[in-house]
Amino acid sequence: MSQLFEKIPMDGVKNIIVVASGKGGVGKSTVTALAAVALAKRHYRVGIMDADVTGPSIPKMFGVKERLVSDGDKIIPAKTDKLCIKIVSLNLMLENEDNPVIWRGPLLSSVVMQFWQDTEWGELDYLLIDMPPGTGDIPLSIMQSIPLDGMIIATTPQEVAKLIVSKSVNMAKALNIPLLGTVQNMSYVVCPDCGKKIYLFGGEGVPEEKWTSKSIELPVDLALAGIADRGLIEDVDNSKLEEIVSLFLQ
């Protein structure tokens, strides 16, 4: 597909990576959060743009509740307590975090693009964009208008999930977005008695589509779910981060 839209650059932001799947419920936000923590623990300057505006969960996982403010010109991102990860999310603009966002697609896209253009991101090594499900207005606006350096694909080992994820993969290819790696999430559970991997969807994982040359499997992890629920994702054990950071670093 030829380039029809002018990309909107951002001085000071070195690498812009989207985490996408097209499919809801596969753990895009968890993958985004883990990637941000993994990179920040390696002393990279990291920001997250929560583009899943109707179902934002990034602030909850990081325990961030402070409302976004403006300096009169730009939006000032919230920062996490321990790793100073910058976060912009619509949930940080709502009176109550469980208020629904009942807006039509074009308005949602406009808000996401304001997050990109009107935020004082400062100097960042990585800006991660947590994408919403689907291939509609918001993903299209982001892929057409933001100078992306790549996409991480999040999926689960089910054929029905991979069918939907393939749509986002093909969308990225059509818009010339590099595919950096695949995270096959909730792939297995480790037996607490014997340590054996139990593949929840049969076999040793559903045969994976060769979307990318780099691919990792993440297990169902109750401890991780617990710290995310409590807003303590920055406390995740470093051993859980090594594989995911490999998708970003050569």
C-alpha positions, -999 to +999 in steps of 0.1 A: +000+000+000+014+034-009+020+060+018-011+083+017-008+100+051+020+121+064+036+107+096+036+130+126+071+129+142+079+135+179+113+149+188+130+130+216+111+097+212+136+072+197+116+040+193+078+037+190+064+001+193+028-010+192+015-041+210-015-054+190-035-084+183-069-075+168-083-099+194-096-089+228-087-108+259-053-121+248-032-100+272-021-070+251-020-047+281-001-073+302+025-077+274+028-039+271+032-035+309+058-063+312+077-050+282+078-015+297+090-028+331+116-050+314+130-021+294+129+003+323+148-021+345+175-020+319+177+017+324+158+027+292+135+057+294+100+043+288+065+057+282+032+040+275+004+055+255-028+036+264-047+036+231-073+011+243-095+041+253-127+022+259-111-005+280-079+010+296-061-012+321-026+002+321-031+026+350-046-001+372-017-025+367+008+002+376-012+015+405-014+050+389-044+071+399-032+107+396-052+127+371-034+140+340-027+177+341-017+203+315+010+229+317-012+252+296+001+238+264+009+201+267-005+171+286+019+161+314+021+123+316+017+105+349+047+086+362+050+053+380+064+053+415+094+030+411+106+031+375+093+065+364+075+050+334+054+078+318+017+069+312-010+086+293-045+070+295-080+082+292-088+066+326-065+092+341-089+119+328-122+104+341-139+114+373-142+078+383-121+050+368-151+028+361-170+054+341-177+041+306-165+060+275-195+060+252-180+077+222-181+070+185-150+059+166-139+092+150-139+110+184-119+081+200-093+083+172-091+121+177-084+116+215-057+091+208-040+114+183-041+142+209-023+118+233+004+115+207+007+152+196-003+171+227+017+152+253+050+164+267+068+130+263+102+144+267+132+122+260+122+085+256+141+055+244+109+035+240+072+046+237+049+016+238+014+019+225-012-005+239-036-010+210-073-017+212-088-048+196-099-047+160-086-030+128-109+000+130-105+038+134-079+039+162-055+013+149-057+027+114-051+063+127-021+051+147-006+030+119-011+058+093-001+088+113+025+078+139+061+069+127+061+034+141+093+013+144+075-020+148+047-041+162+047-069+188+020-094+182+001-108+212-020-139+208-032-170+226-027-206+213-062-210+199-070-212+162-100-189+167-077-163+182-051-166+155-077-162+128-085-127+142-049-118+150-040-126+114-062-096+104-040-072+124-009-089+111-021-084+075-031-048+083+004-041+096+019-056+065-003-036+042+008-004+060+045-014+060+048-017+098+077-040+107+067-071+127+092-076+156+080-106+175+052-127+187+040-134+223+019-165+226+003-157+259-014-180+284+001-209+265+006-233+294+005-237+331+034-251+352+024-280+375+032-269+410+042-305+421+064-317+392+072-286+372+059-300+340+043-277+314+007-284+309-005-270+276-041-259+282-051-260+245-037-294+238-005-308+225+026-287+230+009-255+220-012-250+189+012-249+159+022-213+156+018-191+125+052-179+113+043-142+115+077-133+130+112-148+133+112-141+171+086-158+193+081-165+230+055-184+251+042-170+284+024-192+309-008-186+329+007-170+359-014-165+390+013-146+409+016-121+380-021-117+378-022-110+415+004-082+414-012-067+384-045-066+402-029-048+431-012-023+409+023-037+416+034-048+381+067-030+386+075-056+413+074-085+388+103-110+392+131-103+368+131-139+356+097-133+340+112-104+319+142-119+301+122-134+272+100-105+266+128-080+265+145-101+238+118-091+214+130-055+216+168-059+218+191-074+192 
